[in-house]
Amino acid sequence: MAPPPSLSTTGLAFALALSTVACNAITGADDLVIYGEGNSGSGGSTTGGPGSGPTSGSGMGSSSSGVDPTPMVGAAGVSVREVALSQGVKRPLMQNGVASSSTIPIVFGRDAVLRVFYDVDANYNGGPITARLHLDGVTTLEVVTDRLFPTSIEPNLSSTINFNLTADLVLGAISYRVELLQRPSESPLDNPAAKYPTAGFDTVPVAATPALLRIDIVPISYGADGSNRVPDLSPAQLRRYQDYFYAMYPATSVDVVAQQPMAWNLAIGANGSGWDQVLDALASYRTQQGPDPNTYYYGVFMPSPTKDQFCGGGCVAGLGFVAAPQDSYARAAIGLGYPEDNMDTETAVHEIGHTHGRNHSPCGGAGGPDPSFPYSDGGIGSWGYNILTRQLYDPTVFTDLMGYCVPIWISDYTFRGLFQRMQQLGSASVVFPPEVLDRTYDRVRVSPDGVATFLDPVTLHRPPMAETIQVDVQTASGTQRVAAQLYRYNHLEGGQVLWPRTQEQATSAVIEFDGKAIPAQR
């Protein structure tokens, strides 16, 4: 199995042992809130977290160099019922002899497992089976199993024939044929039902381009209590972040890079106070750094020495903008860096999900849930699979990472949505008129208590694209009305407002915010 590329020197995330929370908006910021402590969910013997070791499973694919040259036939009494491929979520390829029309994407250059589900009847002799996977008429993978189960079932990897596909085998449309075979001396007649398709190949599409994910983790040095405390960002901790993202996100590669610490001397409260200021500062820091537009910045901090000290009575765990596809300014989020219960890594995959435009899944009281989410309980829909640890995730137990329930995995719906956003980022950029490039914007933060404060102006290469509102800007020459972009916070009230800087400096502004006129004085 190809390892997920590439790791620099820092990382973070979250995993909640709780149940209810609230956050986000359609175009705004998200915050993840823990309302007290709850019970962590358990997964069952075939499941595990992204950081745990691999489970055993018979029948994992071998290379074509070991293919037995002996002539073979379809095994008597054996039928291929289903073929499915997984790079994180189950993508059916064939069910009951009919090619699937699934819209779950197959990611270019990403490891996968191909599972063959079968049934046997009284004509099966109980002997060894040689399973072959033919790819594009060129490559053949072979697995030999001593004896088949009576039938394949989803929760048991050992009951299916499993072929591991390395990334180099997923670089274009996959043309495949599977065969469950025995020697003619064991099965005198060829059984077509033990093959799919019975002749030729079936072809499934693969994305034409890689899906790349780059995350710069910014350790925030918390100085409000004089400690200048930063979370653990050792290579081992970075690896945890990277593994969480690579296991769940539909990425060809994940690049996690550590930035230098960012000092912060203002108090951050468990109730959400101060969080908007940190997020605004990180967005400004990202702009000053001038990274590639598709790089996501994630700030991580620890306002108290331990999770229990900060979150014992409930706490906000993360905050991030819900970004539009071409809005690079909003590719910033923050979260707690406590490793207990995987809070750090699970918060990270949730918040970076928001910066990919994902809203909440409806579980645990998450605010502003996605109205199109297909599963009312916020579940994952189809069986999940961890390509790093080779573990399964039961859709009756696990919930989508964009909700507030545990345990978490990624749903097929979110997998598809993240993939579509990553493909948008990798495609040709939107062309902006020259006059809107490299423009300077005035900014005002509207805090949760309704107080508006001017922030330092910011120069953006691309124009911001959020929710359009109106602002009356006062200058020495009078008042002019301008269209502004509002990046909302959710659960927390308020947001950040940007508008093109006027020719004369603004001395004050009145912001139309949810039916209120909120004044800001420079």
C-alpha positions in Angstrom: 0.0 0.0 0.0 1.4 3.4 -1.0 1.8 5.7 2.1 0.0 9.0 2.0 2.4 11.7 1.0 4.0 14.0 2.6 4.6 15.2 6.1 6.4 18.3 7.3 6.7 19.3 11.0 3.3 19.9 12.7 -0.3 18.8 13.0 -3.7 18.7 14.8 -7.3 17.4 15.1 -10.4 16.3 17.3 -12.5 13.3 18.4 -15.4 14.0 20.7 -16.6 11.7 23.4 -19.9 13.6 23.6 -23.1 13.9 21.8 -24.7 17.4 21.4 -23.3 20.5 19.8 -24.2 23.3 17.4 -22.5 25.4 14.7 -22.1 26.9 11.2 -24.0 28.7 8.5 -24.6 28.4 4.8 -22.0 31.1 4.0 -20.2 31.9 7.2 -18.2 30.5 10.0 -18.7 27.4 11.9 -18.0 26.5 15.5 -18.2 23.2 17.1 -19.5 23.2 20.7 -19.4 20.5 23.3 -22.3 20.8 25.7 -20.8 18.8 28.6 -19.5 15.3 28.5 -21.2 12.3 27.0 -20.4 8.7 26.3 -18.1 7.7 23.5 -19.5 5.3 21.0 -18.1 1.8 20.3 -17.6 0.4 16.9 -17.5 -3.4 17.1 -14.8 -5.9 16.3 -14.4 -5.0 12.6 -14.0 -1.3 13.2 -11.4 1.1 14.6 -10.1 4.6 14.5 -7.9 6.0 11.8 -4.8 5.8 14.0 -5.2 2.2 15.1 -3.4 -0.8 13.7 -4.7 -2.9 10.9 -7.1 -5.8 11.4 -6.4 -9.1 9.8 -8.4 -10.3 6.8 -7.8 -13.2 4.5 -7.6 -12.9 0.8 -5.8 -9.6 0.4 -4.5 -9.3 -3.2 -1.1 -10.5 -4.3 0.9 -9.3 -7.3 0.5 -10.8 -10.8 3.9 -12.3 -10.6 2.5 -15.2 -8.6 -0.3 -16.2 -11.0 -0.7 -19.9 -11.4 -0.3 -20.8 -15.1 -2.5 -24.0 -14.7 -5.7 -23.9 -16.9 -8.7 -23.3 -14.6 -12.5 -23.1 -14.9 -15.3 -21.3 -13.0 -15.8 -23.2 -9.7 -19.0 -25.3 -9.5 -21.6 -24.1 -7.0 -20.0 -20.6 -6.7 -21.6 -17.4 -7.9 -20.3 -13.8 -7.9 -23.1 -11.7 -6.3 -21.5 -8.3 -6.0 -18.3 -6.4 -6.7 -17.4 -3.2 -4.8 -14.5 -0.9 -4.6 -13.6 1.3 -1.6 -11.2 4.2 -1.1 -12.9 5.3 2.1 -16.6 4.5 1.4 -18.2 1.6 -0.5 -18.7 2.2 -4.2 -20.7 -0.7 -5.8 -19.4 -1.8 -9.2 -21.8 -4.7 -9.8 -24.8 -6.0 -7.9 -26.7 -9.2 -8.9 -25.1 -9.3 -12.3 -26.0 -5.7 -13.2 -23.3 -3.0 -13.5 -23.9 -0.3 -10.8 -24.7 3.3 -11.7 -23.3 4.7 -8.5 -22.1 8.3 -8.5 -19.6 7.8 -5.7 -16.3 9.0 -7.3 -13.2 6.9 -7.8 -10.2 9.1 -6.9 -7.3 9.2 -9.3 -4.1 7.7 -7.9 -5.5 6.7 -4.5 -5.2 3.2 -3.0 -8.3 1.1 -3.0 -9.7 -2.3 -2.1 -11.9 -4.3 -4.5 -14.2 -6.7 -2.6 -15.8 -9.7 -4.3 -19.0 -11.0 -2.6 -20.1 -14.5 -3.5 -22.6 -17.2 -2.6 -22.1 -21.0 -2.7 -24.6 -23.8 -3.1 -24.5 -27.6 -2.7 -22.5 -28.0 -5.9 -19.5 -26.3 -4.3 -17.0 -29.1 -3.3 -15.5 -27.1 -0.4 -12.1 -27.0 -1.9 -9.5 -24.2 -2.5 -10.5 -21.4 -4.8 -8.1 -19.3 -6.9 -9.5 -15.8 -7.3 -8.2 -13.6 -10.1 -8.8 -10.0 -10.9 -7.9 -9.0 -14.5 -7.2 -5.3 -15.1 -7.2 -3.8 -18.6 -6.2 -7.1 -20.1 -2.6 -6.4 -18.8 -2.4 -6.9 -15.0 -3.7 -9.9 -13.1 -3.9 -10.1 -9.3 -4.4 -13.5 -7.7 -5.7 -14.6 -4.3 -5.9 -18.3 -3.2 -8.2 -19.2 -0.3 -8.5 -22.7 1.2 -12.3 -22.6 1.5 -15.1 -20.2 0.8 -17.7 -19.1 3.4 -21.3 -20.2 2.7 -21.9 -16.5 1.8 -20.2 -13.2 1.9 -21.4 -10.6 4.4 -20.5 -6.9 4.7 -19.1 -6.9 8.3 -16.6 -9.7 7.7 -13.6 -9.0 5.4 -12.6 -12.6 5.7 -15.9 -13.6 4.0 -15.1 -11.7 0.8 -12.3 -12.0 -1.7 -10.3 -8.8 -1.3 -7.8 -7.3 -3.8 -5.7 -4.4 -2.7 -5.2 -1.9 -5.6 -2.2 0.3 -5.2 -2.3 3.9 -6.4 -0.6 3.1 -9.7 -3.5 0.8 -10.7 -6.0 3.6 -10.3 -4.7 6.1 -12.8 -7.5 5.9 -15.4 -10.7 4.1 -16.2 -10.7 0.6 -14.6 -11.6 -2.3 -16.9 -11.9 -5.4 -14.8 -13.0 -9.0 -14.7 -13.2 -11.2 -11.6 -13.1 -15.0 -11.6 -13.4 -17.6 -8.8 -11.7 -20.7 -10.2 -10.7 -24.3 -9.7 -8.7 -26.8 -11.7 -10.8 -28.9 -14.1 -10.1 -32.0 -12.0 -12.0 -30.2 -9.2 -14.8 -28.6 -11.2 -15.3 -30.6 -14.4 -17.5 -28.0 -16.1 -16.9 -24.3 -16.4 -19.3 -22.3 -14.3 -20.0 -18.9 -15.8 -21.7 -17.7 -12.6 -18.3 -17.8 -10.9 -17.1 -15.0 -13.2 -18.1 -11.3 -13.8 -18.4 -10.4 -16.5 -18.6 -13.8 -18.0 -16.6 -12.5 -21.0 -14.6 -9.4 -21.7 -14.3 -6.6 -19.2 -16.6 -4.2 -17.3 -15.3 -0.6 -17.2 -15.8 2.0 -14.5 -14.7 5.7 -14.7 -11.9 7.2 -12.6 -11.4 10.9 -12.0 -9.1 12.3 -14.7 -7.0 14.4 -12.3 -5.5 14.0 -8.8 -7.3 15.5 -5.8 -4.7 17.2 -3.7 -5.0 18.5 -0.1 -2.5 20.9 1.5 -2.9 22.0 5.1 -0.6 24.3 7.0 -1.0 23.9 10.7 -0.3 27.0 12.7 0.5 26.5 16.4 -1.0 29.3 18.4 1.1 30.2 21.4 -1.4 31.0 24.1 -0.1 33.8 26.3 -3.2 35.1 28.0 -2.3 33.2 31.2 1.4 33.8 30.8 2.2 30.2 29.8 2.8 30.7 26.0 1.5 27.1 25.8 1.4 25.4 22.4 0.0 22.0 21.5 2.1 19.0 20.8 3.2 19.2 17.1 5.8 16.5 17.1 6.3 14.4 13.9 4.2 11.6 15.5 1.4 14.1 16.2 1.6 15.4 12.6 1.3 11.9 11.4 -1.9 11.5 13.3 -3.4 14.5 11.5 -2.2 13.3 8.2 -3.6 9.8 8.7 -7.0 11.2 9.7 -7.3 13.3 6.7 -5.9 10.8 4.3 -8.1 8.0 5.6 -11.3 10.0 5.4 -10.9 12.6 2.7 -11.1 11.6 -1.1 -7.5 12.8 -1.7 -4.8 11.5 -3.9 -2.3 13.0 -1.5 -2.3 14.9 1.8 0.5 17.4 2.6 0.5 18.6 6.2 3.0 21.3 6.9 3.9 23.1 10.2 4.1 26.9 10.3 5.9 28.9 12.9 3.9 29.7 16.1 1.6 32.7 16.1 1.5 34.5 19.4 -1.8 35.2 21.0 -2.2 37.1 24.3 -6.0 37.6 24.5 -8.2 35.3 26.5 -10.1 32.5 24.7 -13.2 31.2 26.6 -14.8 27.9 26.6 -18.1 29.7 26.0 -16.9 31.1 22.6 -15.5 34.4 23.8 -12.4 35.4 21.9 -12.8 32.7 19.2 -13.9 35.2 16.5 -10.8 37.3 17.1 -8.4 34.3 16.8 -10.1 33.2 13.5 -9.9 36.7 12.1 -6.2 36.9 13.1 -5.5 33.6 11.4 -7.2 34.7 8.2 -5.1 37.8 8.2 -1.9 35.7 8.9 -2.7 33.5 6.0 -3.2 36.5 3.7 0.1 38.0 4.8 1.9 34.6 4.2 0.6 34.6 0.6 0.3 30.8 0.2 -0.9 28.9 -2.8 -4.7 29.8 -3.1 -5.6 26.2 -2.4 -3.7 25.9 0.8 -5.8 25.6 4.0 -4.6 27.1 7.2 -5.6 25.5 10.5 -4.7 27.1 13.8 -4.5 25.0 16.9 -4.2 26.1 20.6 -4.7 25.0 24.2 -6.2 27.7 26.5 -5.8 25.4 29.5 -3.3 22.6 30.2 -5.8 19.8 29.8 -9.0 19.2 27.9 -10.9 18.6 31.2 -9.8 21.9 32.6 -11.1 23.8 29.5 -14.1 21.7 28.5 -15.3 20.3 31.8 -18.4 22.4 31.7 -18.8 22.3 27.9 -16.8 24.2 25.4 -16.4 25.5 21.8 -14.0 23.1 20.1 -13.5 24.7 16.7 -14.4 27.6 14.4 -14.1 28.0 10.6 -15.5 29.8 7.6 -17.7 27.9 5.2 -16.0 28.9 2.0 -17.2 29.4 -1.5 -15.3 27.4 -4.2 -13.2 30.3 -5.4 -12.9 32.2 -2.2 -9.3 31.6 -0.9 -9.6 34.2 1.9 -11.9 31.9 3.8 -9.7 28.9 3.8 -8.9 29.2 7.5 -10.2 27.5 10.6 -9.1 27.0 14.2 -9.6 24.3 16.8 -8.5 22.9 20.2 -5.3 20.9 20.3 -6.1 18.4 23.0 -5.3 14.8 22.0 -7.6 13.3 24.6 -10.4 11.3 22.9 -8.9 12.4 19.5 -10.5 15.8 20.0 -7.6 17.5 18.1 -7.8 15.3 14.9 -11.5 14.9 14.8 -12.1 18.7 15.2 -9.6 19.3 12.3 -11.4 17.0 9.8 -14.7 18.6 10.8 -13.5 22.2 10.5 -11.5 21.8 7.3 -14.7 20.2 6.0 -16.5 23.5 6.6 -13.7 25.4 4.7 -14.4 23.0 1.8 -18.0 24.3 1.8 -19.6 21.5 3.8 -22.4 22.3 6.2 -23.4 20.1 9.1 -24.9 16.7 8.9 -28.0 16.4 11.1 -26.8 14.7 14.2 -26.3 15.7 17.8 -28.0 19.1 17.5 -25.6 20.5 14.9 -26.9 24.0 13.9 -27.7 24.8 10.3 -27.7 21.2 9.0 -27.4 20.6 5.2 -31.0 20.3 4.0 -29.8 17.9 1.2 -28.1 15.5 3.6 -29.7 12.2 2.7 -29.6 10.4 6.1 -31.9 11.8 8.8 -29.8 10.4 11.6 -26.6 11.9 10.2 -25.2 8.5 9.4 -22.6 7.5 6.9 -25.0 5.7 4.5 -22.7 3.0 3.2 -20.0 0.9 4.7 -16.8 2.8 5.3 -13.3 1.4 4.9 -9.9 2.7 6.1 -7.3 2.2 3.4 -4.5 2.7 5.9 -5.7 0.2 8.6 -8.0 -2.1 6.5 -10.9 -1.7 8.8 -14.6 -1.5 8.1 -17.0 1.1 9.5 -20.6 0.0 10.1 -23.2 2.5 8.8 -25.6 1.5 11.7 -22.9 2.6 14.2 -20.8 5.4 12.7 -22.0 8.9 12.0 -20.8 11.5 9.5 -17.8 13.6 10.4 -19.7 16.8 9.8 -22.2 16.2 12.6 -21.9 16.3 16.4 -22.3 12.6 17.2 -19.7 9.9 17.8 -18.1 7.6 16.6 -17.3 9.2 13.3 -16.4 8.2 9.8 -17.2 9.9 6.5 -20.5 9.4 4.7 -20.7 8.7 1.0 -22.5 12.0 0.7 -19.7 14.0 2.3 -17.1 12.0 0.4 -18.7 13.0 -2.9 -19.1 16.6 -1.8 -15.5 17.0 -0.7 -14.3 15.3 -3.9 -16.3 17.8 -6.0 -14.8 20.8 -4.2 -11.3 19.4 -4.5 -11.8 18.9 -8.2 -13.1 22.5 -8.5 -9.9 23.7 -6.8 -7.8 21.6 -9.2 -9.5 22.8 -12.3 -9.0 26.0 -14.3 -9.3 29.1 -12.1 -12.1 31.6 -12.5 -10.9 34.6 -14.5 -11.4 37.9 -12.7 -11.3 41.3 -14.3 -7.9 43.0 -13.7 -9.5 45.8 -11.8 -10.7 43.5 -8.9 -7.4 41.8 -8.4 -4.9 42.8 -5.7 -7.5 45.1 -4.1 -7.4 46.5 -0.6 -10.5 46.0 1.6 -11.7 47.6 4.8 -12.8 45.1 7.4 -15.1 45.2 10.4 -15.7 42.4 12.9 -19.2 42.1 14.3 -18.8 40.3 17.6 -21.3 37.9 19.1 -22.5 40.7 21.4 -23.3 43.0 18.4 -20.3 45.3 18.7 -18.6 46.3 15.4 -14.9 47.0 15.4 -12.7 48.1 12.5 -9.8 45.7 11.7 -6.7 46.5 9.8 -7.3 46.7 6.0 -6.3 43.6 4.0 -5.1 43.3 0.4 -6.5 40.2 -1.4 -5.3 38.9 -4.8 -8.8 37.6 -5.4 -12.1 39.3 -4.4 -13.9 37.9 -1.4 -17.1 35.9 -2.3 -19.4 35.4 0.6 -22.9 36.8 1.5 -23.5 40.3 0.0 -24.8 42.9 2.4 -25.0 46.7 2.4 -22.8 49.1 4.3 -23.0 52.9 4.6 -19.5 54.2 4.7 -18.8 57.7 6.1 -15.8 59.6 4.8 -14.7 63.3 4.9 -16.8 63.9 1.8 -20.0 62.3 3.0 -21.7 58.9 3.1 -21.7 56.3 0.3 -23.4 53.0 0.2 -21.3 50.0 -0.8 -21.8 46.3 -1.3 -19.9 44.3 1.2 -19.1 40.6 1.8 -20.2 39.0 5.1 -18.4 35.9 6.4 -20.8 34.8 9.2 -19.9 33.0 12.4 -22.4 30.4 13.4 -23.5 29.3 16.7 -21.6 32.4 17.6 -23.5 35.5 16.3 -21.7 38.0 14.1 -19.1 37.7 11.4 -16.5 39.6 9.4 -17.5 42.2 6.8 -15.2 43.3 3.9 -15.7 46.0 1.3 -13.4 47.6 -1.3 -11.6 50.4 0.4 -13.0 53.8 -0.5 -10.8 56.5 -2.1 -11.1 58.5 1.1 -10.5 56.7 4.4 -13.6 55.6 6.1 -14.1 57.3 9.5 -17.1 55.2 10.4 -19.6 52.8 8.9 -23.1 51.5 9.6 -23.6 47.8 8.7 -27.0 46.3 7.8 -26.8 43.0 9.7 -29.9 40.8 10.0 -32.3 43.8 10.0 -30.2 45.8 12.4 -28.1 48.9 11.8 -24.8 48.3 13.6 -22.4 51.3 13.8 -18.6 51.0 13.7 -16.2 53.8 14.6 -12.6 53.9 13.4 
